[in-house]
Amino acid sequence: MSTDPETPPTFSLELSEDLRDIRGWVHDFAANVIRPGGAEWDEREETPWPILEEASKIGLYSLDFFAQQSLEPTGLGIPVAFEELFWGDAGIALSLVGSTLAAVAVVANGTPEQVAEWLPPMFGEPGDVKLGAFCASEPDAGSDIGAIRTRARYDQATDEWVLNGTKTWVTNGGIANVHVVVAAAEPELGVRGQASFIVPPGVAGLRQGQKFRKHGIRASHTAEVVLDEVRVPGRCLVGGKERLDERIARVREGRRSGEQAAIKTFEASRPAVAAMAVGVARAAFEFARDYALDRVQFGRPIAMNQAVAYMLADMKTSIDAARLLVWRAAWMAHGGKPFDEAEGSMSKLVSGEVAVRVTEQAIQILGGNGYTREYPVERWHRDAKIFTIFEGTSEIQRMIIGRAVTGLDIR
Ligand SMILES: Cc1cc2nc3c(=O)[nH]c(=O)nc-3n(C[C@H](O)[C@H](O)[C@H](O)COP(=O)(O)OP(=O)(O)OC[C@H]3O[C@@H](n4cnc5c(N)ncnc54)[C@H](O)[C@@H]3O)c2cc1C
């Protein structure tokens, strides 16, 4: 270890001034626009288009904003921004960031031309806001993404891919301008025979199926997407046909394929999803703390009781611990460091479970009030539960971490 006082520090958890500015700017929007709409859009169970429009006007809902935060030099741009948005309200915030999952699917595996052509129409522009959707899950392929049945058939005569199948649980499904669909090009190869396909706006054969009525994040639209003989041009295969053919050939020869479309997307997005959970947990902690300082029973604020103060201490400590795991994973991902010990999964697992526990503790601290819709913590508790389910359930994260730390094929 160097003791030279001239040696600049090589490690710091201090956010740069730029990042602090971004955090303040996003926080203001979350506090002034997102949070005041939380209860209304939760009841309406609809995409909050007017809020998307407002965010678009100030450049917050834009490809530029998400791209800039993804490229932020420390890797913390996205986690810091997402924590603030979800601190505002998780349902509305998911509507604001749902398109990024489709964008990441194209960025992770696509060509520069595909990124340039298909990302802008996932966001639109002020006055004409658009959405993107990432369609991987199916009724019989949730955690087991290798079981995807949606079929992609190549029609050489027209240089088109023909997609058939039913996707489910799709955020923005059917209302998005651009859908990115994971399908089996070579079904017998399981996950290694899958590829992602861009379905451009207005293509015949894609329609929304059932829209789900959910427990939480109700301002975010979730629906089935039915694909019936959907024909997309050859250039819509993410990464291109040459790369897919090479990959399939490698797999058939028994060599490693090196890439798996859906799994790669989920790995890249895990710390971002974990940051969302941290935002919800922080909102609940702050609300419960303020309430506990204010609410008087037995002649003194309830926060004066160790039972309550220690609960607040646990809430705050676990949120900070979760955030540190998120920042580590985001920093590693940005620097191209592999998640050898499943660090991305660790961040998602801990943050999701912290969000569920902390929001429940917040209800406890608010007592009867916490159990009503007059106060936001019951909504935040309903919202928090999604973080142990989507983008890989807690059980799946433990399985991935278990495999990484033992080297065994844990099932
Ligand atoms: C609101 C919402 C939005 C979503 N958005 C999208 C989206 O935009 N795009 C998309 O593609 N998907 C999306 N999903 C789907 C989501 O990723 C899946 O719901 C999730 O992967 C779990 O799949 P499943 O629901 O089929 O549960 P299942 O896989 O059936 O799991 C049920 C239970 O069994 C457990 N389990 C399963 N396998 C194992 C195992 N091997 N070991 C231990 N336990 C196991 C699970 O952990 C879980 O507790 C969304 C889901 C929701 C609810």
The ligand as an ORCA input file, in Angstrom:
! r2SCAN-3c Opt
* xyz 0 1
  C     -45.114     -6.211    -13.546
  C     -44.226     -7.098    -14.353
  C     -43.510     -6.568    -15.407
  C     -42.708     -7.393    -16.188
  N     -42.065     -6.881    -17.287
  C     -41.445     -7.731    -18.152
  C     -40.956     -7.259    -19.406
  O     -41.020     -6.060    -19.709
  N     -40.423     -8.160    -20.268
  C     -40.328     -9.481    -19.969
  O     -39.842    -10.246    -20.791
  N     -40.769     -9.974    -18.782
  C     -41.337     -9.120    -17.878
  N     -41.832     -9.612    -16.684
  C     -41.747    -11.044    -16.421
  C     -40.862    -11.403    -15.243
  O     -39.515    -11.264    -15.585
  C     -41.248    -12.822    -14.796
  O     -42.491    -12.721    -14.147
  C     -40.222    -13.457    -13.894
  O     -39.063    -13.749    -14.616
  C     -40.732    -14.719    -13.233
  O     -41.312    -15.592    -14.146
  P     -42.754    -16.232    -13.837
  O     -43.660    -15.104    -13.483
  O     -43.144    -17.079    -14.984
  O     -42.550    -17.109    -12.554
  P     -42.030    -18.607    -12.501
  O     -40.788    -18.750    -13.282
  O     -43.155    -19.541    -12.784
  O     -41.638    -18.738    -10.953
  C     -42.617    -18.990     -9.941
  C     -41.873    -19.232     -8.623
  O     -41.022    -20.380     -8.761
  C     -39.693    -20.026     -8.426
  N     -38.757    -20.788     -9.270
  C     -38.815    -21.002    -10.615
  N     -37.747    -21.699    -11.021
  C     -36.997    -21.919     -9.920
  C     -35.744    -22.572     -9.692
  N     -35.055    -23.140    -10.681
  N     -35.274    -22.599     -8.432
  C     -35.954    -22.013     -7.416
  N     -37.130    -21.378     -7.570
  C     -37.634    -21.323     -8.812
  C     -39.606    -18.541     -8.698
  O     -38.530    -17.946     -8.005
  C     -40.961    -18.078     -8.227
  O     -40.957    -17.901     -6.847
  C     -42.602     -8.776    -15.868
  C     -43.308     -9.304    -14.784
  C     -44.129     -8.485    -14.038
  C     -44.912     -9.100    -12.906
*
